[in-house]
Amino acid sequence: MLKFYYAPDTVSLASHVALEEAGGEYNAQLVDFKINEQRSPEFLKVNPKGRVPALVTDEGILTETPPILYYICRKFPNAGLMGECERSSFTLAEMQSFHSFLATSVHVAFAHIFRPARYGEGDAAAAAMREKSGPSIHAFFDMIEEKLADGRPFVHGERFTITDPYLLVFSRWIDRAKLGPIDRFPFIAAHRRRIEARPSTQKILALG
Ligand SMILES: N[C@@H](CCC(=O)N[C@@H](CS)C(=O)NCC(=O)O)C(=O)O
C-alpha cells in the first residue's frame, strides 16, 4: 500500500487532497515539524532532503510535488484527475508548465518569507527578502488571476484536476505570509473557497 508522509499547512496538502480524490488506499504518516521530525534519521532515510511530501510506493520513493501529483493521476486513472489535460501533448505540457511555475517561482518566493534562514543570515536579510518576495508573490498572483478571469471553476477549465489543490496551497499561504487578504484576487479567492469546500479537502484540513 502507498505510504504518504505529510505535515499540516505545507505543500504536502496538494498531494494529500489528490490522494483522497483518487479514492485509492494509502497510509498517511504525520511528520511532526514541532519536534523537527523532518530532520530525524528515520525520516531522512525516506527523504534525504528532509522535506514533505514523500510517497512510498512498491517501486520506490517519490519526492517533489509535481511528480507525486502526476503519479497519483496515473496510478488511479479512473479518478480522472488529469481532467482534459491528457487530450493533447500541448495541454499536458500546459499543465506541467503551471506546476513548474508553482514549484519554482511561487513556492520559492514564499520560502524566502517563511524560511529566510535558508537563504541569508539575520533579521536584515529576512526583512530584505520579504520586501522583494512580497511584490513578486503579488505579481505571480496577478498572472494566476488573469488565467482564472474567464470564470472557469478550475485552473484548467471545467474539470477538477491535480492542479487545483496545488494552487490551494499557495492561496492559503497568502494569509500566513500576511500578504492578503485573498479577496484582492477575487477569482483566486473564489477558487480557494471552491476547493476548500470539497469533502476531500475538508477531510485533510481537519487533520490539523
Ligand atoms: N520542492 C518540494 C518542496 C518541499 C518542501 O519545501 N516542503 C517543505 C514544507 S512546504 C518542508 O518539508 N520543509 C521542511 C523544512 O524545511 O525543514 C516540493 O515541491 O514538494
The ligand as an SDF file (V2000), in Angstrom:
LIG
                    3D

 20 19  0  0  0  0  0  0  0  0999 V2000
   10.2040   21.0750   -3.9840 N   0  0  0  0  0  0  0  0  0  0  0  0
    9.4880   20.3850   -2.9340 C   0  0  0  0  0  0  0  0  0  0  0  0
    9.4750   21.2840   -1.7140 C   0  0  0  0  0  0  0  0  0  0  0  0
    9.0510   20.5660   -0.4850 C   0  0  0  0  0  0  0  0  0  0  0  0
    9.1640   21.4950    0.7210 C   0  0  0  0  0  0  0  0  0  0  0  0
    9.8710   22.5130    0.7070 O   0  0  0  0  0  0  0  0  0  0  0  0
    8.4590   21.1340    1.7990 N   0  0  0  0  0  0  0  0  0  0  0  0
    8.5240   21.9320    2.9950 C   0  0  0  0  0  0  0  0  0  0  0  0
    7.1330   22.1930    3.5360 C   0  0  0  0  0  0  0  0  0  0  0  0
    6.2260   23.2740    2.4830 S   0  0  0  0  0  0  0  0  0  0  0  0
    9.2850   21.1650    4.0620 C   0  0  0  0  0  0  0  0  0  0  0  0
    9.1330   19.9690    4.1840 O   0  0  0  0  0  0  0  0  0  0  0  0
   10.0830   21.8760    4.8760 N   0  0  0  0  0  0  0  0  0  0  0  0
   10.7730   21.2820    5.9570 C   0  0  0  0  0  0  0  0  0  0  0  0
   11.9940   22.0620    6.3560 C   0  0  0  0  0  0  0  0  0  0  0  0
   12.3630   22.9870    5.6200 O   0  0  0  0  0  0  0  0  0  0  0  0
   12.5840   21.7200    7.3700 O   0  0  0  0  0  0  0  0  0  0  0  0
    8.0680   20.0610   -3.4080 C   0  0  0  0  0  0  0  0  0  0  0  0
    7.5460   20.7850   -4.2410 O   0  0  0  0  0  0  0  0  0  0  0  0
    7.4840   19.0730   -2.9440 O   0  0  0  0  0  0  0  0  0  0  0  0
  1  2  1  0
  2  3  1  0
  2 18  1  0
  3  4  1  0
  4  5  1  0
  5  6  2  0
  5  7  1  0
  7  8  1  0
  8  9  1  0
  8 11  1  0
  9 10  1  0
 11 12  2  0
 11 13  1  0
 13 14  1  0
 14 15  1  0
 15 16  2  0
 15 17  1  0
 18 19  2  0
 18 20  1  0
M  END
$$$$
